[in-house]
Amino acid sequence: MIAYTSQGLHKECDGFSGIRDWIKESFSLNEACAGQIASIARLSPKFKHLTEAALSGSARIDAIAYAMRRIEREGLAVYSRVPYPAPVESPYGEVLCRTPEELIREYCIHSTRAELAEHLDRICAELFDQQSLLDELSQQSLAWLEVNQRPDGMWDIEGLLTDDTGKLISNVLKTAVPPPRKDEADVDGLLPRASGRNAEALHQMAAAYGTDPAAPKRHGHTATLNLTCDLATLRGEKTGRLPMLDGKPIAVAKARLLACEAGIIPSVFDYSTGEAIELGRAKRLPNTALRHKLELEQPGGCAWSGCRAPISWTEAHHLEHWADGGATTAENLVLLCRFHHGRIHTGKWDIAKTGPGRVAIRHKSTGCTDEEWEADLFKDLPNGHDSSEWSPTYRRELTDYAAWYAQKSLEATIIKTRERFREPVAAKEMAPAVMREDPGDPPFLTCPQRATAEGERRSKPAQPDSQGGPGPSACPVSETGP
């Protein structure tokens, strides 16, 4: 198949534009299997070792296809071929791997699908540390949610959520209602469908939140995501270890953001002793009294200039991160919405507290303040998300969104301009009809001097001149107009 499709014979001889369709029709394979083989055939020139594992039968086809697709999608094709400084021993035997691709091949041969996915997750978390923050900002710009009632009385929920929001909702849906019991099965022995249980879980969550005092709260809250990390790694030291969010590796930059305050339970420990550390110098998060003090200092909500996020949507940001020794005090805390909180954590902005509820925010490269940033009329997106902050992963979607927003902004500007220069109807009715001999004639503009002169001539009797005719007009303007 690799030799046949690499020469384009599936097009030239069989008339198939796609490899998958040719494989499915020629060998009577199902959609999933044909797609996996097509991926290997298409990507085989880029991944020599993975292709050899597939051809020899030492690894499963689905594992090889998943690895190839994931490496290609994450942009790791070149990285996978760059040799290690020193060969790395395979965790599954005495095999030395000279490149990341060879190590991935070992996971494809010996590990489960979950272990292979975790290994690739670790690679991405290590390589794309700073990009993870850009991914978060980009996801927030693309996120949306609509809840609309249908004519039959039911409700439609449509939207696109960020990774963190999706995980939170997924965890809540899984835990809000007990798992199905055997006595809930129907006559065919089938348990209730997952989508129906999700709808019930959402109902239970909303009902509990509004009526039960023990329900999760925004502040003084219970969290549904768990962050595990050692203090040295969280401080940014090169330890070779990564933070874990609900059991999956994440970038250190994202962990520092989540550890500030984002509905996350952090478990931070000393790696050398394994001892748990009391967080935040007594408490990592502000207690109820401190949170109330911060809200009184910032009644307008988020500290970012022009941000309209209400106070209930803000998170407490440590000016000096608590992992670096920053105290959880009013002098070291400022309230920011989730979007601008993430923007500050990108490291591109300086922020300092100048007084109770007042901060100075300035861009490190351009020197502009947050107020000047928001005053820019040519914003890429409505929330001020600049194209320099866009993640490469979501650049295409954000470009489409920005183009749509620019078109809508242009249309709004045209409408406002037309309204501005359109003559009001009341002004038309009040304007004097000057120089109209016939009331049916339309009004026209005229010279102010001529209008004044005509008015005086009509209001005064004509004075005879030396020739006995009427006197000259007070304004030597031609009767044919200015």
C-alpha angles and dihedrals in degrees: 000000000000092000093043097049096039088064091048093242092140086067100035099043105023102028098234117140093196129052094219095056091048092051093046094051098039098047103025093239125156123254096261097048093044090050092051093050091045091054091052092047092049097045099036094103090061099046113045098168096045090048091052090052090053094047094048093048093234091124132039117261093232092053093050092047092049092049093048093047093047094049091048094046094049092048094244099129094108093040091053091060098046109104120241116247086246128011114269121223117237114246088225101057147329095306120129115218116205097187136029089250091060090051091049088051089057090054090049091053101043110018136074122252091259093053091048091051091048091052091052090046089056092051092052093046092052097045100039100045100137094032090064089071091050088049090054093050091046092049090052091052091051096043120108138159131193129184113193132174116232125220090255091060098256124114133241120212116196129168153113117248134195120253094255094046091048092051092049093050092043091053092047092049090051094050105031093082130031118258116269118274127221092249088062092066118113127235090283092053094251120142121225113289118261094238091056092050090050090056090050091047090053090051092050092048094051093044094048093047093056100042111022117080088207094057119117113281131203093237124022078027143159114236131214100203123071125209118198121189142138118246096241092056092046089053089058099255117151098250099145089238129109133211117253123221111196089337098312126104117251135180119277092234091057092046091055089052094048092045090059096065125305108131090283131136106217121204107194121178142172105259095205094056102020088230120148115240125223103240131229100011093292093342131018095203123052113260122235095273094048092046090051090051091052091049091051089051092049106034090156094065126232115039093225110106113259095005112141098197108131122239092257090062096054130104127210111251121199109224087206105035113247090231088061092051100275114155124235094238134126091254091058098040133079129174117240133168117248094259097050091039088060091046091056090051092058087080094234095108135063115216127186133170113239098179143329106326093352127108138175114222121185134171111244097218105036099027092224120141125237088254092055089046092055092044091064106113094203100069118166093216133015093252092053094255101162122215089240087067096049118119115236088229093063101027095111094052092043091049090054090047091049091049091051091048092048091051092050091047091051092050091049091049092051091051092049091048092051091049091049095054097036110107111241116246092231091056090052091053093048097045111108115243099236122193095005111150093176118042087217094059117099117252119256136189118261142178113284091223091053092049091052093046094049090050093052093046093053095046096049128060113250115259114223115239127217089279092052094251128118118288123258121274116266089238119047094222123141117250089232092070138267 
